[in-house]
């Protein structure tokens, strides 16, 4: 009987461990308050690292500058770099705001990251020379269109979605080619490409000067209510630190709300911090167009739509069902009380 009891006990412990593998603090802590459960998390009282590089992804930085992380009881430190995918996937940083077009494919290919909230709309558009040759996407049929960061990367994915929305097959009707961001305008002037996907901040002064026109955009009516950038977190970090993760998201959501409601103050803050360059006018115009502060329902709707489009266009090849993709990329965080 003693041996049988020990065997049953051992099996029970193993089952409990397996059942708790996704969330460490779920181990029969129902009698504890959320504060007590939070104190059991590995990241409790340890700094959470957020990624920072440019204005579109600056929500976590604003949350830091305004003390919103501190209000949530979270210590943080920033990490600068050119790419947030690898730091997120390796847990070198735990949270970043990034583009769906950059992160969806890696997430479904096993990179240890997922989306926990929406950030804003907009960011990039298709631009052509202002010479009346290419004024709409239908003019691009049979032409070369530049996707600066390469075939299969985020610019390619965004361009494919913009063209697809107008009934243009991005694989058959146009020739998508890689041209360095800084060389795109010269390539247009040389007749090497017809258009290019560029950041709205990068193109702002050239549009104002009359050199470029925007012919299709993530700010257009059929895209302006779709999430372009999301709050992404390392999956392991979430599973082991659900309360910490929720507090981090709360702080970033507060920052995004502030950035929407107080654009002048936000732009001045980010210029002073060195994240924004190029003067107030340009940065204010681009910042104001982004509509920061997307909440879960709108974000989930956008993600489903993009997942369906990515599957249909062959940008996602591993999964054929939207629900299967959503189970990987979308992880709404529960409330704790």
RODO-2510 file (C-alpha; in nm, 4 decimals, decimal comma):
residues 337
     n   res          X          Y          Z
     1     x     0,0000     0,0000     0,0000
     2     x     0,2860     0,2388     0,0825
     3     x     0,4462     0,1718    -0,2551
     4     x     0,1112     0,2231    -0,4278
     5     x     0,0571     0,5501    -0,2415
     6     x     0,4045     0,6756    -0,3364
     7     x     0,3442     0,5819    -0,6988
     8     x     0,0114     0,7668    -0,7088
     9     x     0,1672     1,0682    -0,5349
    10     x     0,4541     1,0762    -0,7843
    11     x     0,2125     1,0553    -1,0777
    12     x     0,0020     1,3362    -0,9290
    13     x     0,3084     1,5609    -0,8943
    14     x     0,4134     1,4876    -1,2536
    15     x     0,0655     1,5657    -1,3829
    16     x     0,0632     1,8874    -1,1800
    17     x     0,3989     1,9912    -1,3231
    18     x     0,2887     1,9185    -1,6792
    19     x    -0,0361     2,1049    -1,6265
    20     x     0,1549     2,4036    -1,4942
    21     x     0,4251     2,4108    -1,7597
    22     x     0,2602     2,6961    -1,9456
    23     x     0,2216     2,9225    -1,6425
    24     x     0,4553     2,8642    -1,3528
    25     x     0,2539     3,0576    -1,0949
    26     x    -0,0654     2,8581    -1,1566
    27     x     0,0487     2,5893    -0,9114
    28     x    -0,2498     2,5717    -0,6764
    29     x    -0,2015     2,9287    -0,5611
    30     x    -0,5737     3,0031    -0,5587
    31     x    -0,5568     3,0836    -0,1873
    32     x    -0,2949     3,3516    -0,2506
    33     x    -0,3711     3,7067    -0,3530
    34     x    -0,2504     3,8184    -0,6956
    35     x     0,0126     4,0269    -0,5156
    36     x     0,1457     3,7153    -0,3437
    37     x     0,1355     3,5197    -0,6696
    38     x     0,3201     3,8032    -0,8428
    39     x     0,5992     3,7805    -0,5844
    40     x     0,6538     3,4170    -0,6861
    41     x     0,7253     3,5055    -1,0494
    42     x     1,0876     3,4816    -1,1739
    43     x     1,0877     3,8435    -1,2935
    44     x     0,9428     3,9869    -0,9747
    45     x     1,1598     4,2829    -0,8700
    46     x     1,3911     4,2211    -1,1673
    47     x     1,4244     4,4600    -1,4629
    48     x     1,2185     4,3872    -1,7719
    49     x     1,3997     4,4819    -2,0931
    50     x     1,2130     4,6654    -2,3673
    51     x     1,3380     4,7218    -2,7227
    52     x     1,3675     5,0708    -2,8624
    53     x     1,4777     5,2045    -3,1981
    54     x     1,2453     5,4497    -3,3755
    55     x     0,9338     5,6651    -3,3190
    56     x     0,6782     5,4073    -3,4379
    57     x     0,7959     5,1638    -3,1712
    58     x     0,8409     5,4208    -2,8946
    59     x     0,5457     5,3289    -2,6694
    60     x     0,7610     5,1409    -2,4158
    61     x     1,0093     5,4286    -2,4088
    62     x     0,7318     5,6788    -2,3396
    63     x     0,5990     5,4515    -2,0650
    64     x     0,9453     5,4587    -1,9111
    65     x     0,9879     5,8351    -1,9438
    66     x     0,6447     5,9047    -1,7926
    67     x     0,6947     5,6633    -1,5023
    68     x     0,4123     5,4283    -1,6019
    69     x     0,6226     5,1174    -1,5446
    70     x     0,7152     5,2483    -1,2023
    71     x     0,3469     5,3017    -1,1251
    72     x     0,2905     4,9329    -1,2015
    73     x     0,5806     4,8343    -0,9767
    74     x     0,7948     4,7230    -1,2714
    75     x     1,1664     4,7890    -1,3106
    76     x     1,2794     4,8306    -1,6717
    77     x     1,5799     4,8890    -1,8912
    78     x     1,5963     4,9721    -2,2601
    79     x     1,7764     4,7856    -2,5366
    80     x     1,8635     4,9596    -2,8622
    81     x     1,9234     4,7753    -3,1867
    82     x     1,8222     4,7393    -3,5489
    83     x     1,6087     4,4265    -3,5120
    84     x     1,3675     4,3277    -3,2392
    85     x     1,2798     3,9787    -3,3668
    86     x     1,5896     3,7976    -3,2436
    87     x     1,6076     3,9747    -2,9039
    88     x     1,2409     3,8915    -2,8440
    89     x     1,2770     3,5322    -2,9572
    90     x     1,5796     3,4713    -2,7368
    91     x     1,4332     3,6583    -2,4364
    92     x     1,7163     3,9109    -2,4504
    93     x     1,4357     4,1620    -2,4383
    94     x     1,0935     4,0705    -2,3081
    95     x     0,8754     4,3248    -2,4878
    96     x     0,8814     4,5334    -2,8042
    97     x     0,6422     4,7219    -3,0267
    98     x     0,6879     4,5930    -3,3791
    99     x     0,5196     4,5514    -3,7138
   100     x     0,2891     4,2571    -3,7803
   101     x     0,4577     4,2193    -4,1177
   102     x     0,7905     4,1679    -3,9424
   103     x     0,6793     3,9381    -3,6628
   104     x     0,3923     3,7185    -3,7855
   105     x     0,5962     3,4829    -4,0023
   106     x     0,8752     3,4258    -3,7438
   107     x     0,6145     3,3674    -3,4733
   108     x     0,4466     3,0936    -3,6779
   109     x     0,7851     2,9431    -3,7620
   110     x     0,8777     2,8684    -3,4039
   111     x     1,0362     3,1928    -3,2826
   112     x     0,9424     3,2277    -2,9143
   113     x     0,7247     3,5382    -2,9397
   114     x     0,3576     3,6305    -2,9508
   115     x     0,1362     3,9403    -2,9679
   116     x    -0,0369     4,0692    -2,6550
   117     x    -0,1867     4,4001    -2,7699
   118     x    -0,2233     4,6547    -3,0465
   119     x    -0,0119     4,9672    -3,0859
   120     x    -0,1182     5,1850    -3,3798
   121     x    -0,2100     5,2111    -3,7492
   122     x    -0,0119     5,3384    -4,0477
   123     x     0,3693     5,3601    -4,0834
   124     x     0,4376     5,2873    -4,4510
   125     x     0,3073     5,3615    -4,8003
   126     x     0,3800     5,3017    -5,1666
   127     x     0,5432     5,6093    -5,3215
   128     x     0,6191     5,7066    -5,6820
   129     x     0,7706     6,0103    -5,8517
   130     x     0,5311     6,2995    -5,8913
   131     x     0,5466     6,2922    -6,2722
   132     x     0,2004     6,1503    -6,3573
   133     x     0,3398     5,8168    -6,4752
   134     x     0,2334     5,6071    -6,1771
   135     x    -0,0629     5,7454    -5,9867
   136     x    -0,2385     5,4310    -5,8647
   137     x    -0,1590     5,0688    -5,8021
   138     x    -0,3092     4,9598    -6,1345
   139     x    -0,0348     5,1647    -6,3051
   140     x     0,2215     4,9361    -6,1426
   141     x     0,1119     4,6228    -6,3288
   142     x     0,4084     4,4901    -6,5216
   143     x     0,6477     4,7219    -6,3366
   144     x     0,9236     4,6785    -6,0791
   145     x     0,8339     4,7855    -5,7266
   146     x     1,0979     4,8154    -5,4541
   147     x     1,0639     4,6435    -5,1184
   148     x     1,3713     4,7845    -4,9408
   149     x     1,4307     4,5251    -4,6707
   150     x     1,4053     4,2319    -4,9081
   151     x     1,1911     3,9551    -5,0514
   152     x     1,0008     3,7757    -4,7769
   153     x     1,0649     4,0500    -4,5200
   154     x     0,8201     4,3045    -4,3795
   155     x     0,8255     4,5505    -4,6744
   156     x     0,7472     4,2641    -4,9104
   157     x     0,4571     4,1505    -4,6918
   158     x     0,3115     4,5009    -4,6599
   159     x     0,3402     4,5679    -5,0331
   160     x     0,1774     4,2338    -5,1114
   161     x    -0,1192     4,3217    -4,8880
   162     x    -0,1585     4,6703    -5,0377
   163     x    -0,1566     4,5353    -5,3937
   164     x    -0,3835     4,2426    -5,3071
   165     x    -0,6415     4,4828    -5,1653
   166     x    -0,6707     4,6330    -5,5150
   167     x    -0,7021     4,2971    -5,6873
   168     x    -0,3402     4,2923    -5,8040
   169     x    -0,1487     3,9657    -5,7679
   170     x     0,1837     4,0613    -5,6046
   171     x     0,3476     3,7459    -5,7397
   172     x     0,2308     3,7674    -6,1004
   173     x     0,1215     4,1227    -6,1844
   174     x     0,4286     4,3125    -6,0574
   175     x     0,7968     4,2418    -6,0050
   176     x     0,8911     4,3021    -5,6424
   177     x     1,2634     4,3721    -5,6097
   178     x     1,4969     4,4721    -5,3292
   179     x     1,6442     4,8213    -5,3498
   180     x     1,8111     4,9880    -5,0545
   181     x     1,5870     5,2430    -4,8862
   182     x     1,8219     5,5327    -4,9555
   183     x     1,8600     5,4378    -5,3232
   184     x     1,4911     5,4066    -5,4094
   185     x     1,4318     5,7649    -5,5249
   186     x     1,7386     5,7587    -5,7509
   187     x     1,6218     5,4248    -5,8901
   188     x     1,2843     5,5804    -5,9713
   189     x     1,4514     5,8745    -6,1412
   190     x     1,6657     5,6330    -6,3447
   191     x     1,3581     5,4398    -6,4528
   192     x     1,4781     5,1244    -6,2780
   193     x     1,1688     5,0963    -6,0578
   194     x     0,8205     5,2454    -6,0741
   195     x     0,7505     5,2764    -5,7026
   196     x     0,8783     5,1823    -5,3595
   197     x     0,7431     5,1053    -5,0167
   198     x     0,8823     5,3705    -4,7845
   199     x     0,8295     5,4842    -4,4295
   200     x     0,6014     5,7870    -4,4129
   201     x     0,8566     5,9741    -4,2044
   202     x     1,1318     5,9017    -4,4552
   203     x     0,9178     6,0235    -4,7469
   204     x     0,7581     6,3217    -4,5707
   205     x     0,9877     6,6010    -4,6898
   206     x     1,0027     6,4643    -5,0454
   207     x     0,6232     6,4609    -5,0620
   208     x     0,6098     6,8134    -4,9227
   209     x     0,8640     6,9278    -5,1842
   210     x     0,6579     6,7704    -5,4637
   211     x     0,9153     6,5060    -5,5583
   212     x     0,7078     6,2054    -5,4479
   213     x     0,3387     6,1151    -5,4331
   214     x     0,1778     5,8546    -5,2137
   215     x    -0,0220     5,6152    -5,4319
   216     x    -0,1298     5,3554    -5,1720
   217     x    -0,1009     5,3540    -4,7951
   218     x    -0,1716     5,1759    -4,4705
   219     x    -0,3442     5,5055    -4,3846
   220     x    -0,6037     5,4651    -4,6623
   221     x    -0,9652     5,4107    -4,5628
   222     x    -0,9571     5,0322    -4,6039
   223     x    -0,6423     5,0008    -4,3913
   224     x    -0,6616     5,2884    -4,1442
   225     x    -0,8607     5,0831    -3,8924
   226     x    -0,6258     4,7870    -3,9149
   227     x    -0,3429     4,7380    -3,6693
   228     x    -0,0022     4,7753    -3,8292
   229     x     0,2133     4,7510    -3,5158
   230     x     0,1577     4,5351    -3,2105
   231     x     0,2934     4,4892    -2,8611
   232     x     0,4908     4,1651    -2,8751
   233     x     0,6415     3,9660    -2,5894
   234     x     0,8595     3,6635    -2,5457
   235     x     0,6328     3,3619    -2,4922
   236     x     0,8412     3,2015    -2,2191
   237     x     0,8449     3,5307    -2,0309
   238     x     0,4637     3,5471    -2,0430
   239     x     0,4177     3,1852    -1,9389
   240     x     0,6465     3,2221    -1,6401
   241     x     0,5456     3,5785    -1,5470
   242     x     0,1807     3,6393    -1,6397
   243     x     0,1212     3,9104    -1,3808
   244     x     0,4436     4,0919    -1,4640
   245     x     0,3555     4,0692    -1,8345
   246     x     0,0119     4,2193    -1,7713
   247     x     0,1610     4,5045    -1,5713
   248     x     0,4099     4,5752    -1,8504
   249     x     0,1254     4,5821    -2,1039
   250     x    -0,0798     4,8112    -1,8788
   251     x     0,2060     5,0614    -1,8715
   252     x     0,2524     5,0523    -2,2489
   253     x    -0,1218     5,0919    -2,3069
   254     x    -0,1182     5,4001    -2,0840
   255     x     0,1710     5,5376    -2,2876
   256     x    -0,0085     5,4778    -2,6177
   257     x    -0,3173     5,6537    -2,4839
   258     x    -0,1017     5,9473    -2,3786
   259     x     0,0670     5,9571    -2,7197
   260     x    -0,2735     5,9788    -2,8892
   261     x    -0,4208     6,2374    -2,6522
   262     x    -0,1116     6,4565    -2,6182
   263     x     0,0734     6,4466    -2,9528
   264     x     0,2564     6,7778    -2,9057
   265     x     0,3948     6,6806    -2,5675
   266     x     0,4811     6,3311    -2,6922
   267     x     0,6706     6,4572    -2,9963
   268     x     0,8638     6,7133    -2,7937
   269     x     0,9500     6,4451    -2,5392
   270     x     1,0791     6,2059    -2,8048
   271     x     1,2757     6,4780    -2,9840
   272     x     1,4413     6,5707    -2,6555
   273     x     1,5110     6,2026    -2,5893
   274     x     1,6787     6,1686    -2,9292
   275     x     1,4396     5,9096    -3,0733
   276     x     1,2872     6,1575    -3,3166
   277     x     1,5022     6,3588    -3,5569
   278     x     1,4236     6,5939    -3,8435
   279     x     1,2239     6,8645    -3,6710
   280     x     0,8881     6,9037    -3,5031
   281     x     0,6651     6,9519    -3,8089
   282     x     0,7487     6,6250    -3,9799
   283     x     0,7453     6,4225    -3,6609
   284     x     0,4169     6,5728    -3,5444
   285     x     0,2485     6,4987    -3,8788
   286     x     0,3631     6,1374    -3,8843
   287     x     0,2990     6,0807    -3,5141
   288     x    -0,0547     6,2193    -3,5377
   289     x    -0,1392     5,9920    -3,8307
   290     x    -0,0686     5,6725    -3,6374
   291     x    -0,3682     5,6741    -3,4006
   292     x    -0,1952     5,5126    -3,1054
   293     x    -0,3881     5,3046    -2,8540
   294     x    -0,5564     5,0084    -3,0271
   295     x    -0,7416     4,7756    -2,7931
   296     x    -0,7935     4,3998    -2,8030
   297     x    -1,1129     4,3657    -3,0097
   298     x    -0,9856     4,5831    -3,2952
   299     x    -0,6444     4,4226    -3,2743
   300     x    -0,7793     4,0675    -3,2858
   301     x    -0,9971     4,1552    -3,5852
   302     x    -0,6955     4,2970    -3,7681
   303     x    -0,4791     3,9967    -3,6874
   304     x    -0,7435     3,7569    -3,8177
   305     x    -0,7746     3,9536    -4,1385
   306     x    -0,3987     3,9637    -4,1916
   307     x    -0,3614     3,5941    -4,1071
   308     x    -0,6224     3,5095    -4,3696
   309     x    -0,4490     3,7306    -4,6285
   310     x    -0,1035     3,5925    -4,5471
   311     x    -0,2292     3,2365    -4,5865
   312     x    -0,4031     3,3149    -4,9160
   313     x    -0,0970     3,4922    -5,0588
   314     x     0,1394     3,2180    -4,9505
   315     x     0,3234     3,4394    -4,7033
   316     x     0,2431     3,1810    -4,4367
   317     x     0,3130     2,8314    -4,5648
   318     x     0,3131     2,6236    -4,2480
   319     x    -0,0516     2,6804    -4,1557
   320     x    -0,3690     2,6856    -4,3642
   321     x    -0,6230     2,7679    -4,0945
   322     x    -0,6670     3,1141    -3,9438
   323     x    -0,7533     2,9764    -3,5986
   324     x    -0,4310     2,7757    -3,5931
   325     x    -0,2345     3,0922    -3,6709
   326     x    -0,4236     3,2961    -3,4114
   327     x    -0,3506     3,0370    -3,1439
   328     x     0,0174     3,1098    -3,1985
   329     x     0,0349     3,4826    -3,2637
   330     x    -0,2390     3,6162    -3,0340
   331     x    -0,2125     3,5866    -2,6563
   332     x    -0,4495     3,8278    -2,4795
   333     x    -0,3395     3,8681    -2,1188
   334     x    -0,5945     3,8089    -1,8385
   335     x    -0,6811     4,0610    -1,5716
   336     x    -0,5608     4,0016    -1,2174
   337     x    -0,7459     4,1173    -0,9082
***
